Amino acid sequence: MPTFFELTSAAESELGVAGVDTPRLDAEVLLAHCAGLSRAGLIARFRDRAPESVAAALPCLVDARCRRQPVAYLVGEKEFYSLSFRVTSDVLIPRPETELLVEAALARMPAGALVCDVGTGSGCIAVALASQAPAARLVACDLSSAALLIAAENARRHGVDDRVELVLSDLFAAVDVARRFDVVVSNPPYVATAAALDAELDWEPEMALRAGREGMDVIEPLLTAARSRLRPGGVVMVEIGADQERAARRAARAAGYATVDVRRDLAGLPRLVVAEAGV
């Protein structure tokens, strides 16, 4: 049997020929997954012979990666805000830039805050907030029942399922009309229908990505609906595309918010519209 190092090198070569951007990293992650090891554990065992079952399982994953199936879906896991989340093709893969939303929300959440995460997907935002704010209560809603099953699993995994209420809902439609929130957060679909996407995004759920001709078909009604769901002085924070700052500001002003701001990500791109209700 080949060694772990030999399997890694062969997989790296195949991925590189296929044009995968990070062939070595992906090869290590896929092989570590097959072997039930961490990447560090895999590297520590590079000189060891791999079990036959591991060598047999790897080619299928490498082939799928060559076809640009995302690594997160192949291994079923993705890290977000230093937490590991279960992901499947039913949910959008959590991305580092969305951590800005978590950080911004934590900075505005009062003690014992009531927070609504609209379009929760994997639950990564709601679970991250709950894990960092033990007194907070969260409502996490999504149109997809399959996504809510993943979110429920992630909430249980991190021990916050008693504080994260999952609701099958189109925006706030099925959320108790009497509830008012301190903070509303959302990473909604915001890609324009005709926009070209990277091959890997073809594997992710379209309903979590695309939102009409300008990519604003969810952001605009979300900002409007959230205005009446906030407590006095409450705030809504919505992730946006890099080219949507002007449209997002316009939509927030039209919805009647007292103040509107746009935060930039580490790359300097507009990433988050922050709209505050009046007191």
N, C-alpha and C positions, 0 to 999 in steps of 0.2 A: 504494500500500500504506500502511496505517496505521503510525504510529510505535510503538515499544515502549511509550512512555508511554500512547498511546491504547489499545493492546491491554490494558495493565495496568488502566487505568481502567474499561474496559468489563467486564473479567473481575471486577474488584472490585465493580462495581455488581450484576452478576448473582449473585455469591456473597452479597452483602449482602441482596438480595431473598430469597434462599433461606434466610436465617437462619444462615449460617455465622458462627462467632464471630470469626474473624480474616480478614475478606475481603481486606484489602490485602496482608497477609503471604502468604496462600495464593496470591493472584493473582501476586505477584512470584515465588514459589517455582515455581509451575507454568510460568510463561512462561520463567523462567530455564532450567528443565529442557528445555523445547522448543527453546530457542535454544542449548543447550550452554554456558551461561554461569553464573557465580556470581551471587548476588543483587547483589553490589556491581558486577559487570561489567554486569549488566542496567541498573542505575540509571545507570551512567556512559554508557550508550548510549540513554537514554530518548528523545532527540531524533532518533535514527536511524530510518529506515524498516526495518521488519521484513521479513525474507525471506518470500516467499509460503508456503513450506513450514512456517515457524513459525506464521504466522497461521492456516494450515489445520489444524495439529495441536492448537492450544490449545483450541478449543471442546469437543472430546471430553473432555479432562481437566477442564475447568470443569464440564461436565455431570455427570461422575462425582463431582466434589467436592460439587456441589449435592445429590447423593444420599447424601452423607456418607461416601463412600469416603475413607479416610484419605490425607492427602497423602503420607505415607511409602510407602504401597503404590503410589500413582500415579507417584512419581518413583523408587521402588525403593531409596531410601536413607534412613537415619536416623542422626543423630549420637548417640553415647553415650560418655561419659567422654573427650570430645575426639577420638574416633575415628569414622570414617564406616563404617557397616555396611550391607551389602546386606540388604534385607528383601523378603519376598513375603508373600502371604496364608497361606503355610504356617507362618509364625512370628509370635509375638507381637511387637508393635512395642516396642523398648526405650524405657523411660521414665526421666525424670530421677531419680525417687525411688529407683530401683534402684541408682543410683550410691552410695547409702549402704551397700549391701551390699558393693560393691567396696572402698570405703574401709575398712570394718570388717574385711574379710578381709585386706587388705594390712597392716593394723596387727597382725594376729595370725599372719601367715605367717612361719615361721622361714626362714633362708637355705636354699635348695634344697628348699623345701616340696613335698610331694605333695598336690595339691588335687583334689577331685572336685566338679564342677558338675552337679547333678542336674536334668534337664529344661532342657538348655542352650538349646533353641530356635535363635535366630540365632547363638548362641555369644558374645553380647556380653559376658557376665560373664567367661567363661573367657578370651576373647581380651584383654579389658581387663586382667585379672590377669596374664596371660602377658606382655603388653607392658610392664607396670610392674615385674615381678619376673623378670628375665631368667634367673635360676637355677632358677625354679620349674618343676615338671612338672605337667600337668593332665590329668585324665580328664574328658571332657564326654559325658554320656549323655542320651539322649532316646528316647521311644517312637516318634517319627516319623522315618522314613527321609528324608522330604522335608525336614524341618527340619535333619537332619544334613548334607544336601547344602549348605544355605545356610551352616551353621556352618563346614563345610570351606572354602567359598569365602572366608568372612570371616577364617578363620585364615591362609589363604594370602595374602590381601590385605595383612595386617599382619605377615607374615613370622614367624608363631609356629606354623605347622603342624607343625614338627618337635618341638614341646613340648606340643601339645594332641592327645591321643588321643581319637578319637570312637568311641563305643560305642552301638549300638542296644540299649536296655535299659529295662525297667520298673523304676524306681528302681535298685537295685544288682544286680538279678537276673542280668545278664550280665557284671557286673564281677568280675574275678578275686577269688575269696573270700579269697585270701591277702594281698591288698593292704590296707594300713591307711593312713589319710590324716591329715595334720596338720589340714586344714581341709576341711569339706564345706559347700558353698554351694548355695543353690537359691532361685529365684523360681518357685515352683510355682503351679498353679491354686489360687485360694482364694476364688472368688466362689460364693456360695450358688446352687443350681440355680434357685430361684424369684426371685432378685434381679433387679430391673429394671436394664438397662444403657443407657448412652448409645447413640445410633444408630450412632456410629462403631465401637463395639465389636462390633456385629453382623457386621462384616467380618473380625474376627480369629478365629483357630481356637478353637472352643469348648473343645476338649480342653486348651487352654492357659489357659483362664479359669475354667471352672466345676468345682466339686469337691464335689458332694453337697449335702444339705439345709442344712448349716451352713457349707459351704465348707472343711471340715476333712478331707475324705476322702483327700487326698494328704498334707497336713501331718502328720497323726498317724502314719501308717505310715512316712513319711520320717524323722521324729524317732526312731521306734523302730528302724528298720533302720540308721540312721546311727550309733547308739550303739555297735554292735559293729564298725563299720568305721573307728573312730577310733583313732589311736595314743594312748597314755597322755597326758593333758593336752590332747588334741585338742579341736577345737571345731566345732560345726555352727551355721551361720547361715542362717536361713530368713526370707524376706520373708512378711509376713502382712497381712491386712486390718485396717483401723482398729478394727474391732469384735471382733477375735479375740485380744486380749491374754490374757484370762483363760483361754480354751480352749487357747491355745498354751502358756502356762505349765503348765497342768495336764497336757497331753500330754508335755511335756518332763520334768516331775517323774516321771510314771508310767514313762517310758522309762529312768529311773535316772541322769540326769545329776547331776554333783556340784553345779554351779551353773547357775542360769537367770536370764537378764536380758532385758529388752525395750528396744530402742533406739527413739527417736522421730525422725521426719523433721523437715525444716525447718518444716513446718506444725504441729509439736507432736503429731502423731498417731503411735500405736504402729505401727512399720513393720518391725521386725526382731527376731526371737527369737534369742537367742544362748545356746547351751547347751554347757557345757564338760564333758568327760569327766574323771573322776578320774585321778590319776597312779598 
